């Protein structure tokens, strides 16, 4: 792969941006080497600054479920921009996107739009505390809810990649308001409530964690967490920033028939533009200002560009054949990767939920963060670079997720699997016997 222009840009970036990037995982710390720069994208493809085409399974870390520069999304954003990018006052498109979300997401009656998934989770926790009149939050190890002080404790995503599960700059008093327990461990959840139940305001959870790699919930896990929180008077928050509209059209809560009290949304809901949302029943949501006492505000919240992009994305995604085609492509890809690794004798554990895919270089099973951390990150890095050299871009970290879009057709999947066959075969050949 040609990298001359990307290398030149990378040198400039390191003198201008912290670490050369605007978000840590982009620096390729988890796989080694230097990141490439992108000039543009189209469908399932991105094109590097050197003109190299790459099949993209990162898709801006999940939002681009229709692929890059989908014509309907492009038209919607262009039309919105022509009339003004932000007003700081309500617009009709805000209502239309809210109506679409309420129709699709089972827990949603009312919505508050914000500007990022991290802002959505932060607001959801504040709302839960304000309603419950309690301080403690239970989170699950390896689940990442944005760089919110109280939630950046035993976090996944880039924090796991960098080997920093917590961060300096978080006061001990703040961290002490968070109880962190293993995912898929009901005994640990019960023990937390037995010890501190009257003080626990909420449990916040990625129902399908995608930030320690993709980990699936045990069959009864989410239902038992729902029952336990309800019995103990705590709220249940689903962080569906990643799983929303990807695990199913109604998110993980629809797929697993488990309705939370509050839902944090992001990524797909904005069609590639910065956006987030908190959704829930009216009686809870009305505790937010200006109706209730829990304060939240944002200058660019509900801006018409993001609303238009989100509405165009969800409108297209709402066509049954579109989502079915994405799931079919995801299943074909993950099955092919499993078979390819098996033929080569490379230990690999996989997971799929809707259009989210996980690869662990680990004999498995992988049920929680501790299991995920036993993966062979060096093997993942080797696979990553082999795929990149073959024209396929996957997440530059073992602890992230692959995403499939409606633009990934059979020819693209075939090309990906051909590259994987060669990568796994080379890894097997290089492995000591």
C-alpha positions as CSV (number, residue, x, y, z in Angstrom):
1,X,0.0,0.0,0.0
2,X,1.3,3.4,-1.0
3,X,1.8,5.7,2.0
4,X,4.0,8.6,0.9
5,X,1.3,11.3,1.2
6,X,-0.1,9.8,4.4
7,X,3.3,9.7,6.0
8,X,3.8,13.4,5.1
9,X,0.5,14.3,6.6
10,X,1.3,12.2,9.7
11,X,4.4,14.2,10.3
12,X,2.5,17.4,10.1
13,X,-0.3,16.0,12.3
14,X,2.1,15.2,15.2
15,X,3.2,18.8,15.5
16,X,-0.4,20.1,15.4
17,X,-2.7,17.5,17.1
18,X,-2.1,15.7,20.4
19,X,-0.6,12.4,19.4
20,X,-1.3,13.3,15.8
21,X,-5.0,12.4,16.2
22,X,-8.3,13.8,17.5
23,X,-9.2,10.5,19.2
24,X,-6.7,8.0,20.7
25,X,-7.5,4.7,19.0
26,X,-6.9,6.3,15.6
27,X,-3.2,6.4,16.4
28,X,-2.8,2.6,15.7
29,X,-1.3,2.1,19.2
30,X,-3.1,-1.2,19.5
31,X,-1.6,-2.6,16.3
32,X,1.6,-0.7,15.7
33,X,2.6,1.3,12.7
34,X,1.4,4.7,11.6
35,X,-2.2,5.5,10.6
36,X,-3.1,6.4,7.0
37,X,-5.1,9.5,6.0
38,X,-8.4,9.4,4.2
39,X,-9.4,11.6,1.3
40,X,-13.0,10.4,0.7
41,X,-15.4,7.5,0.9
42,X,-18.1,5.9,-1.3
43,X,-20.3,3.0,-0.4
44,X,-18.2,0.3,1.4
45,X,-14.9,2.0,0.3
46,X,-12.6,4.6,1.7
47,X,-9.7,6.1,-0.3
48,X,-6.5,7.0,1.3
49,X,-4.6,10.3,0.7
50,X,-2.4,8.2,-1.6
51,X,-5.4,7.1,-3.7
52,X,-5.5,3.5,-2.3
53,X,-9.0,2.0,-2.1
54,X,-9.8,0.1,1.1
55,X,-12.9,-1.9,2.0
56,X,-14.1,-0.3,5.2
57,X,-15.4,-2.3,8.2
58,X,-14.9,0.6,10.7
59,X,-17.4,2.9,9.1
60,X,-16.5,5.8,11.3
61,X,-16.8,3.5,14.3
62,X,-20.4,2.4,13.5
63,X,-22.5,5.3,12.4
64,X,-22.4,4.7,8.6
65,X,-24.8,1.8,8.4
66,X,-25.7,2.8,4.8
67,X,-22.0,3.1,3.8
68,X,-20.1,6.3,2.9
69,X,-21.8,9.2,1.2
70,X,-25.1,7.5,0.7
71,X,-27.1,9.6,-1.8
72,X,-30.1,10.1,0.4
73,X,-28.0,11.3,3.3
74,X,-25.9,13.6,1.2
75,X,-29.0,15.2,-0.3
76,X,-30.6,15.6,3.1
77,X,-27.5,17.3,4.5
78,X,-27.0,19.5,1.5
79,X,-30.6,20.6,1.6
80,X,-30.4,21.4,5.3
81,X,-27.2,23.3,5.0
82,X,-28.6,25.5,2.2
83,X,-31.2,26.7,4.7
84,X,-28.8,27.2,7.6
85,X,-26.6,25.0,9.8
86,X,-27.9,26.0,13.3
87,X,-30.5,28.2,14.8
88,X,-30.6,27.4,18.5
89,X,-34.4,27.2,18.3
90,X,-36.6,24.3,17.4
91,X,-37.0,23.0,13.8
92,X,-39.5,20.6,12.2
93,X,-36.8,18.1,11.2
94,X,-36.1,17.7,14.9
95,X,-39.6,16.5,15.5
96,X,-39.6,14.2,12.5
97,X,-36.5,12.4,13.7
98,X,-37.9,12.2,17.2
99,X,-41.1,10.6,15.8
100,X,-39.0,8.1,13.9
101,X,-37.0,7.1,17.0
102,X,-40.1,6.8,19.1
103,X,-41.6,4.6,16.5
104,X,-38.6,2.3,16.3
105,X,-37.2,2.1,19.9
106,X,-39.5,0.3,22.4
107,X,-38.5,2.4,25.5
108,X,-38.8,5.8,23.8
109,X,-41.8,8.1,24.5
110,X,-39.8,11.3,24.7
111,X,-36.4,12.3,23.6
112,X,-33.7,14.9,24.4
113,X,-31.2,15.4,21.6
114,X,-27.6,16.1,22.5
115,X,-24.3,16.2,20.5
116,X,-22.5,12.9,21.3
117,X,-22.9,9.5,22.8
118,X,-20.8,10.5,25.8
119,X,-23.1,13.5,26.4
120,X,-26.1,11.1,26.2
121,X,-24.7,8.7,28.8
122,X,-23.6,11.5,31.1
123,X,-27.1,13.0,30.9
124,X,-28.8,9.7,31.4
125,X,-26.8,9.1,34.6
126,X,-27.5,12.5,35.9
127,X,-31.2,12.1,35.2
128,X,-31.2,8.7,36.9
129,X,-29.6,10.1,40.0
130,X,-32.0,13.1,40.1
131,X,-35.0,10.8,39.9
132,X,-33.8,8.1,42.2
133,X,-32.2,10.6,44.7
134,X,-29.3,8.3,45.1
135,X,-25.6,8.7,44.1
136,X,-24.0,5.3,43.2
137,X,-23.8,4.0,39.7
138,X,-23.1,0.4,38.7
139,X,-21.2,-0.2,35.5
140,X,-19.8,-3.3,33.8
141,X,-16.1,-3.8,33.3
142,X,-15.1,-3.3,29.7
143,X,-18.2,-1.3,28.8
144,X,-17.3,2.1,27.6
145,X,-19.7,5.0,27.9
146,X,-17.6,7.9,26.7
147,X,-15.0,9.9,28.6
148,X,-17.3,10.8,31.4
149,X,-15.4,11.1,34.7
150,X,-17.6,8.7,36.7
151,X,-17.9,6.2,33.9
152,X,-14.2,6.0,32.9
153,X,-13.6,3.2,35.4
154,X,-12.6,-0.2,34.1
155,X,-13.5,1.0,30.6
156,X,-13.1,-0.7,27.3
157,X,-12.6,0.9,23.9
158,X,-9.4,3.0,23.6
159,X,-8.8,2.9,27.3
160,X,-8.4,-0.9,27.0
161,X,-6.3,-0.6,23.9
162,X,-3.9,1.8,25.6
163,X,-3.8,-0.3,28.8
164,X,-5.3,2.5,30.9
165,X,-8.7,1.3,32.3
166,X,-9.0,4.5,34.3
167,X,-7.6,8.0,33.7
168,X,-5.6,10.6,35.7
169,X,-7.7,13.7,36.3
170,X,-10.7,11.9,37.8
171,X,-11.0,12.7,41.5
172,X,-11.1,9.8,43.8
173,X,-14.4,11.0,45.2
174,X,-15.9,10.8,41.8
175,X,-14.6,7.3,41.1
176,X,-15.9,6.1,44.4
177,X,-19.4,6.8,43.2
178,X,-19.0,4.0,40.6
179,X,-19.2,0.3,41.3
180,X,-17.6,-1.7,38.6
181,X,-18.4,-5.4,38.2
182,X,-17.9,-8.1,35.5
183,X,-20.3,-8.4,32.6
184,X,-22.4,-11.6,32.4
185,X,-21.9,-12.1,36.2
186,X,-25.3,-12.1,38.0
187,X,-23.8,-13.1,41.3
188,X,-21.6,-10.0,41.2
189,X,-24.6,-7.9,40.4
190,X,-26.6,-9.3,43.3
191,X,-23.7,-8.8,45.6
192,X,-23.4,-5.2,44.6
193,X,-27.0,-4.6,45.4
194,X,-26.8,-6.6,48.7
195,X,-23.9,-4.4,49.8
196,X,-25.0,-1.0,48.6
197,X,-28.6,-1.3,47.2
198,X,-30.2,1.6,49.0
199,X,-27.5,3.9,47.5
200,X,-27.5,2.7,43.9
201,X,-29.3,5.1,41.5
202,X,-28.8,3.1,38.4
203,X,-27.1,0.4,36.4
204,X,-25.6,1.5,33.1
205,X,-24.8,-1.2,30.6
206,X,-24.0,-1.8,27.0
207,X,-26.6,-4.6,26.4
208,X,-24.3,-5.9,23.7
209,X,-20.9,-4.6,24.6
210,X,-18.8,-3.5,21.6
211,X,-16.0,-1.7,23.3
212,X,-14.0,-4.8,24.6
213,X,-14.5,-6.4,21.3
214,X,-18.1,-7.7,20.7
215,X,-19.4,-9.7,23.6
216,X,-22.9,-11.2,23.7
217,X,-25.0,-11.3,26.8
218,X,-25.8,-14.7,28.3
219,X,-29.4,-15.8,27.4
220,X,-31.0,-14.7,30.7
221,X,-28.6,-12.0,31.8
222,X,-30.3,-8.9,30.6
223,X,-33.7,-10.1,31.9
224,X,-32.3,-10.8,35.3
225,X,-30.6,-7.4,35.5
226,X,-33.9,-5.8,34.6
227,X,-35.7,-7.7,37.3
228,X,-33.0,-7.0,39.9
229,X,-33.0,-3.2,39.2
230,X,-36.7,-3.0,39.3
231,X,-36.9,-5.0,42.6
232,X,-34.3,-2.8,44.2
233,X,-35.6,0.6,43.1
234,X,-32.7,1.4,40.8
235,X,-33.1,2.6,37.2
236,X,-31.7,0.6,34.3
237,X,-29.9,2.5,31.5
238,X,-29.1,0.8,28.2
239,X,-26.2,2.5,26.4
240,X,-27.3,1.7,22.8
241,X,-25.0,4.3,21.3
242,X,-23.4,1.5,19.3
243,X,-26.1,-1.2,19.3
244,X,-29.0,1.1,18.5
245,X,-30.4,0.3,15.0
246,X,-27.5,-2.2,14.5
247,X,-28.4,-5.1,16.7
248,X,-32.0,-4.8,15.4
249,X,-34.1,-1.9,14.1
250,X,-35.2,-1.3,17.7
251,X,-31.8,-1.9,19.2
252,X,-30.8,-4.6,21.7
253,X,-33.9,-3.9,23.8
254,X,-36.0,-5.1,20.9
255,X,-33.8,-8.0,20.0
256,X,-33.7,-9.4,23.6
257,X,-37.2,-8.1,24.6
258,X,-35.8,-6.2,27.6
259,X,-37.0,-2.7,28.1
260,X,-34.7,-0.3,30.1
261,X,-35.8,2.8,32.0
262,X,-33.6,5.1,29.9
263,X,-31.7,4.6,26.6
264,X,-28.7,6.5,25.4
265,X,-28.4,6.7,21.6
266,X,-25.8,8.0,19.1
267,X,-23.8,7.0,16.0
268,X,-26.4,5.6,13.6
269,X,-29.0,8.1,14.8
270,X,-27.0,10.9,13.2
271,X,-26.1,9.3,10.0
272,X,-22.4,10.2,10.4
273,X,-22.8,13.7,11.9
274,X,-22.2,14.4,15.6
275,X,-25.4,13.5,17.6
276,X,-26.7,11.7,20.7
277,X,-30.0,11.3,22.4
278,X,-31.6,10.2,25.7
279,X,-34.9,8.5,25.4
280,X,-37.4,7.0,27.8
281,X,-40.9,7.2,29.2
282,X,-42.4,10.7,29.6
283,X,-42.6,10.5,33.4
284,X,-38.8,10.1,33.6
285,X,-37.8,12.4,30.7
286,X,-40.0,15.2,32.1
287,X,-37.6,15.4,35.0
288,X,-35.2,17.2,32.7
289,X,-35.3,21.0,32.4
290,X,-37.2,23.0,31.4
291,X,-40.0,20.8,32.8
292,X,-38.2,19.3,35.7
293,X,-35.2,20.2,37.9
294,X,-32.4,18.0,36.3
295,X,-30.4,20.5,34.1
296,X,-29.0,19.8,30.7
297,X,-28.5,22.1,27.8
298,X,-26.5,22.3,24.5
299,X,-26.0,25.1,21.9
300,X,-25.9,22.8,18.9
301,X,-28.3,20.1,20.2
302,X,-30.9,19.2,17.6
303,X,-29.0,21.1,14.9
304,X,-30.8,20.6,11.5
305,X,-27.8,19.1,9.7
306,X,-27.5,16.2,12.2
307,X,-31.3,15.8,12.4
308,X,-31.6,15.7,8.6
309,X,-28.8,13.1,8.2
310,X,-30.3,11.0,11.0
311,X,-33.8,11.1,9.5
312,X,-32.5,10.1,6.1
313,X,-30.6,7.2,7.5
314,X,-33.4,5.8,9.7
315,X,-35.9,6.3,6.9
316,X,-33.7,4.2,4.5
317,X,-33.0,1.7,7.2
318,X,-36.7,1.4,8.0
319,X,-37.3,-0.4,4.7
320,X,-37.4,-4.1,5.8
321,X,-35.3,-5.3,2.9
322,X,-32.4,-3.0,3.7
323,X,-31.8,-4.2,7.2
324,X,-32.3,-7.8,6.1
325,X,-29.7,-7.4,3.5
326,X,-27.2,-6.0,6.0
327,X,-27.8,-8.9,8.4
328,X,-27.3,-11.4,5.6
329,X,-24.0,-9.8,4.6
330,X,-22.8,-9.8,8.2
331,X,-23.7,-13.4,8.7
332,X,-22.0,-14.4,5.5
333,X,-18.9,-12.5,6.5
334,X,-18.6,-13.9,10.0
335,X,-19.2,-17.4,8.9
336,X,-16.6,-17.1,6.2
337,X,-14.0,-15.7,8.7
338,X,-14.7,-18.6,11.1
339,X,-14.2,-21.2,8.3
340,X,-11.1,-19.5,7.1
341,X,-9.4,-19.4,10.5
342,X,-10.5,-23.0,11.1
343,X,-8.9,-24.2,7.8
344,X,-5.7,-22.5,8.8
345,X,-5.8,-23.7,12.4
346,X,-5.7,-20.2,13.9
347,X,-7.6,-20.0,17.2
348,X,-10.4,-17.5,16.8
349,X,-13.6,-16.8,18.7
350,X,-16.3,-14.8,16.9
351,X,-19.5,-13.1,17.8
352,X,-22.3,-11.4,15.7
353,X,-25.2,-9.3,16.8
354,X,-27.0,-7.8,13.8
355,X,-24.4,-5.9,11.8
356,X,-21.8,-5.8,14.6
357,X,-19.0,-8.5,14.4
358,X,-16.3,-9.5,16.9
359,X,-13.0,-11.3,16.4
360,X,-11.0,-12.5,19.3
361,X,-7.6,-14.2,18.7
362,X,-8.5,-16.4,21.7
363,X,-9.8,-20.0,21.9
364,X,-12.7,-18.7,23.9
365,X,-15.3,-18.5,25.3
366,X,-15.3,-14.7,25.7
367,X,-18.0,-13.6,28.1
368,X,-16.5,-10.6,29.8
369,X,-13.6,-8.2,29.9
370,X,-11.2,-10.6,31.6
371,X,-11.8,-13.2,28.9
372,X,-11.3,-10.5,26.2
373,X,-8.0,-9.4,27.7
374,X,-6.6,-13.0,27.3
375,X,-6.7,-12.5,23.5
376,X,-3.5,-12.6,21.6
377,X,-3.2,-8.9,20.7
378,X,0.0,-9.5,18.7
379,X,-1.8,-12.0,16.5
380,X,-4.6,-9.5,16.0
381,X,-2.0,-6.9,14.9
382,X,-0.5,-9.3,12.4
383,X,-4.0,-10.0,11.0
384,X,-4.8,-6.3,10.9
385,X,-1.8,-5.4,8.8
386,X,-2.2,-8.4,6.5
387,X,-5.7,-7.3,5.8
388,X,-4.8,-3.7,5.3
389,X,-2.0,-4.7,2.9
390,X,-4.7,-6.6,1.0
391,X,-7.0,-3.6,0.8
392,X,-9.3,-4.3,3.8
393,X,-9.5,-2.0,6.8
394,X,-10.7,-3.4,10.1
395,X,-10.6,-1.8,13.6
396,X,-7.0,-1.0,14.6
397,X,-7.5,-2.7,18.0
398,X,-8.4,-6.1,19.3
399,X,-10.9,-4.4,21.6
400,X,-13.1,-2.9,19.0
401,X,-15.9,-4.1,16.7
402,X,-16.3,-4.6,13.0
403,X,-19.4,-3.1,11.3
404,X,-21.2,-4.0,8.1
405,X,-23.3,-1.6,6.0
406,X,-25.9,-1.9,3.3
407,X,-23.2,-1.1,0.7
408,X,-21.2,-4.3,1.5
409,X,-22.5,-6.5,-1.3
410,X,-21.5,-10.1,-2.2
411,X,-18.5,-9.0,-4.3
412,X,-17.1,-7.0,-1.4
413,X,-17.6,-9.8,1.1
414,X,-15.9,-12.2,-1.4
415,X,-12.9,-10.0,-1.7
416,X,-12.7,-9.7,2.1
417,X,-12.8,-13.4,2.6
418,X,-10.1,-14.0,-0.1
419,X,-7.9,-11.5,1.8
420,X,-8.7,-13.3,5.1
421,X,-7.8,-16.7,3.6
422,X,-4.3,-15.5,2.7
423,X,-3.9,-13.6,6.0
424,X,-4.8,-16.7,8.2
425,X,-2.7,-19.0,6.0
426,X,0.3,-16.7,6.4
427,X,-0.2,-16.5,10.1
428,X,-0.4,-20.3,10.4
429,X,2.8,-20.7,8.3
430,X,4.7,-18.2,10.5
431,X,3.5,-19.7,13.8
432,X,5.9,-22.1,15.6
433,X,4.8,-25.7,15.5
